[in-house]
Every structure is written in C-alpha cells, then in structure tokens.
Amino acid sequence: MTGLHAPGARLSISRLATALNTSATPVREAIFQLVREGALELRTGYQPRVPFLDVPVYLDIRETRVPLERLAGELASVHITSEELDTLGEYHQRFKQGEAAENWHDALVANQNFHFTIYRASRNETLVRVIENLWLLAGPFVNSQYPHIRHANSDVHPHLMIIDALRRRSPAEAGELLVRDLREGSYRILRYLEAQKAAGGAQPDALPRPA
C-alpha cells in the first residue's frame, strides 16, 4: 500500500523473514493470505510477485472505492475525536515533509496513515477492512506513479480541506472531499500515462511488463 514493492517485484520469503526477524512460516502464511486477497500473485515454480494492474481494472477499483470512502468520511465526521483530528494534522505535516525531501516512501506512509485514521474514525470495522483490501489491490500501481502526480505547491491541499470539514462535523462535505481527493489523484495518473504514451513511453492501458 505504501510503494515499498513496485508492480512486478518478486518477493523472497527467506529475505522477508530475515528483514522481519522471524521464521519463514509466518511470512509464507502472510503471502498466501495476500495471494487470496489478490494483492500478490503466485505461480508454481515462481516467487510471489506484485501483480501488474491494467488501467481498466484500476478504474474499476477506483469506482468501487468512491461510495465506500464517501461513507467512511460521512461517518467519521460524526464520530471523530479532537485527538484524532490532531493526529490527522500530524500525519499531514509528515506527508509534506516527506514530499519536500522527495522521500516518497515516507510521504506515502504518512498519506496512508492520514486516510486510515479517517476510515477508522467511522467506527465501522467492516467498512475499514473492505477499503483496506481495495488499497492493497491498487497501491503498487498508484504509488509507482506518485512522484509524477504530486499537487502543485500553490494548491490548497485536500488534506487540509478534509480536516476542516471533519472539524466542522459536515458529513456531506467530508465525504465529498475524500472522493475528490481520490478522483483528482486518479486523473493526474491517467494524464501522466497518456503523456508517456504520446512521448513513446509506457502505454496507458497497463504498466510496462518485464522482459
């Protein structure tokens, strides 16, 4: 979800176990779970791999996310606490610091934490689990494009508008702003891929596949 593994990356169970300071068994179980959820793919005789996501599938995931994240924002505006609002501000500052340093991983982690603080504030665990699965599916595709689609510095950042709507307890506005943030990021990805196609680079219907 945070871009640590790009589309097409192959994952070594032994290396992951070493990095996580655990045995191979829990890592293997986690990988099988991610395969079942569609976040990884596994073919006989090959290492597990982060799948490539075609643009039409990405758009299906985006449109599935829209009503769910709108609902999460609406519910969060009712239930969110002042402490959670403060936490959102802290995550936004970490996000901006990561961007300023061009540390994309840190920025993406902060962005994920920002959004999931809102989703969890909905107090609906089922809703959070479904949204999380959709982020898992789209994450590598979106995050691999992230350095190319950042907001302009002159923009009023959507995070700040979302926090303001939540602070004012405005369900419709909070839900709409979450959806707008999702769609605007998606539009920038698609424009970038179209520009790459026009320049003779990556095709807009899929990320490039390895030879």
C-alpha positions in Angstrom: 0.0 0.0 0.0 3.0 2.3 0.6 5.0 1.6 -2.5 7.7 -0.5 -0.9 7.3 -3.1 -3.6 6.6 -2.0 -7.2 4.5 -3.8 -9.7 6.3 -6.8 -11.0 8.6 -7.1 -7.9 9.3 -10.6 -6.9 9.3 -11.3 -3.1 11.8 -13.7 -1.5 10.2 -15.5 1.6 13.6 -16.0 3.1 14.7 -12.4 2.7 11.4 -11.1 4.0 11.8 -13.4 7.1 15.3 -12.1 7.7 14.2 -8.5 7.3 11.3 -9.0 9.7 13.4 -11.1 12.1 11.0 -14.0 12.1 10.8 -17.5 10.6 9.7 -18.3 7.1 6.4 -19.9 8.2 4.5 -16.8 9.2 5.9 -14.9 6.2 4.7 -17.8 3.9 1.2 -17.7 5.6 1.0 -13.9 5.1 1.9 -14.3 1.5 -0.7 -16.9 0.9 -3.3 -14.6 2.5 -2.2 -11.7 0.2 -2.5 -14.1 -2.8 -6.1 -14.9 -1.7 -6.9 -11.2 -1.5 -5.4 -10.5 -4.9 -2.6 -8.3 -3.6 0.1 -10.8 -4.8 0.2 -13.5 -7.4 1.9 -16.9 -7.2 2.6 -19.3 -10.0 4.0 -22.8 -9.5 7.8 -22.7 -9.6 8.0 -18.9 -9.2 8.4 -16.5 -6.4 5.4 -14.5 -5.3 5.1 -11.3 -7.3 3.3 -8.0 -7.0 0.9 -8.0 -9.9 0.7 -5.5 -12.7 -2.6 -3.7 -12.7 -4.2 -2.7 -16.0 -5.8 0.7 -16.2 -9.4 -0.7 -16.7 -9.0 -2.8 -13.6 -7.6 0.2 -11.7 -10.6 2.3 -12.7 -13.0 -0.5 -11.5 -11.2 -0.4 -8.1 -11.4 3.4 -8.0 -15.1 3.4 -8.7 -15.7 0.7 -6.0 -13.8 2.9 -3.5 -15.8 6.0 -4.2 -19.0 5.2 -2.3 -17.2 3.3 0.4 -14.8 6.2 1.2 -17.6 8.7 0.9 -19.5 6.7 3.6 -16.4 6.5 5.8 -15.9 10.2 5.6 -19.5 10.9 6.5 -19.4 8.5 9.5 -16.1 9.9 10.6 -17.4 13.4 10.7 -19.9 12.2 13.3 -17.5 10.1 15.5 -14.1 11.6 15.1 -12.5 12.9 18.3 -10.3 16.0 18.8 -7.3 13.7 19.4 -7.9 12.1 16.1 -8.2 15.5 14.4 -4.8 16.4 15.9 -3.4 13.2 14.7 -4.6 14.0 11.1 -2.7 17.3 11.3 0.5 15.5 12.4 0.2 13.0 9.6 -0.3 15.8 7.1 2.9 17.5 8.3 4.8 14.3 7.9 3.4 13.9 4.5 4.5 17.4 3.4 8.0 16.8 5.0 8.3 13.6 3.0 7.4 15.3 -0.2 9.7 18.2 0.4 12.6 15.8 1.0 11.5 13.7 -2.0 11.3 10.8 0.4 8.3 9.2 -1.4 8.1 6.2 0.9 7.7 8.3 4.0 5.2 10.5 2.2 3.1 7.6 1.1 3.2 6.0 4.6 2.0 9.3 6.1 -0.7 9.6 3.5 -1.9 6.1 4.2 -2.0 6.8 7.9 -3.9 10.0 7.3 -6.6 8.3 5.3 -6.9 5.3 7.6 -7.2 7.5 10.7 -10.4 8.8 9.0 -11.6 5.4 7.9 -11.2 4.0 11.4 -12.9 7.1 12.9 -16.1 5.8 11.1 -16.2 3.2 13.8 -17.2 0.6 11.2 -14.6 -2.2 11.2 -16.2 -4.0 8.2 -16.0 -0.9 6.1 -12.4 -0.3 7.0 -11.5 -3.9 6.1 -13.1 -3.6 2.6 -11.4 -0.3 1.9 -8.0 -1.7 3.1 -8.4 -4.6 0.6 -9.0 -2.1 -2.3 -6.0 -0.1 -1.2 -3.9 -3.3 -1.3 -5.0 -4.0 -4.9 -4.4 -0.5 -6.2 -1.4 0.5 -4.1 1.5 -0.6 -6.2 0.0 0.9 -9.3 -0.8 4.2 -7.7 2.4 4.5 -5.7 4.7 3.8 -8.7 3.2 6.9 -10.4 3.3 9.1 -7.2 6.4 11.1 -7.9 4.9 12.3 -11.2 1.5 13.4 -9.9 2.1 15.5 -6.8 0.0 18.5 -6.0 1.3 21.9 -7.1 2.8 23.8 -4.2 0.3 26.6 -4.7 -2.7 24.3 -4.3 -4.7 24.3 -1.1 -4.0 20.7 -0.2 -7.1 18.4 0.0 -5.9 17.0 3.4 -6.4 20.5 5.0 -9.9 20.8 3.5 -10.8 17.3 4.7 -9.6 18.1 8.2 -11.6 21.4 8.2 -14.8 19.6 7.1 -14.4 16.9 9.8 -13.7 19.6 12.4 -17.0 21.3 11.4 -18.9 18.0 11.6 -20.0 18.3 8.0 -20.7 14.7 6.8 -21.6 15.5 3.1 -18.6 17.8 2.7 -16.2 15.4 4.4 -17.3 12.5 2.2 -17.3 14.6 -1.0 -13.7 15.9 -0.3 -12.4 12.4 0.3 -13.9 11.4 -3.1 -12.5 14.5 -4.8 -9.0 13.7 -3.4 -9.3 10.2 -4.8 -10.5 11.3 -8.2 -8.1 14.1 -8.7 -5.1 11.8 -7.9 -6.6 9.3 -10.4 -6.9 12.0 -13.1 -3.3 13.0 -12.7 -2.2 9.4 -13.0 -4.2 9.0 -16.2 -2.9 12.2 -17.7 0.7 11.2 -16.9 0.3 7.8 -18.6 -1.3 9.5 -21.6 1.6 11.9 -21.8 4.0 8.9 -21.6 2.2 7.2 -24.4 2.4 10.4 -26.6 6.1 10.6 -25.9 6.6 6.9 -26.9 6.9 5.6 -23.3 4.5 3.5 -21.2 1.2 2.5 -22.6 -1.8 3.9 -20.7 -3.7 0.6 -20.6 -1.0 -1.1 -18.4 2.2 -0.5 -16.6 5.2 -1.9 -18.6 5.9 -5.6 -18.1 9.4 -7.0 -17.6 11.0 -8.9 -20.5 
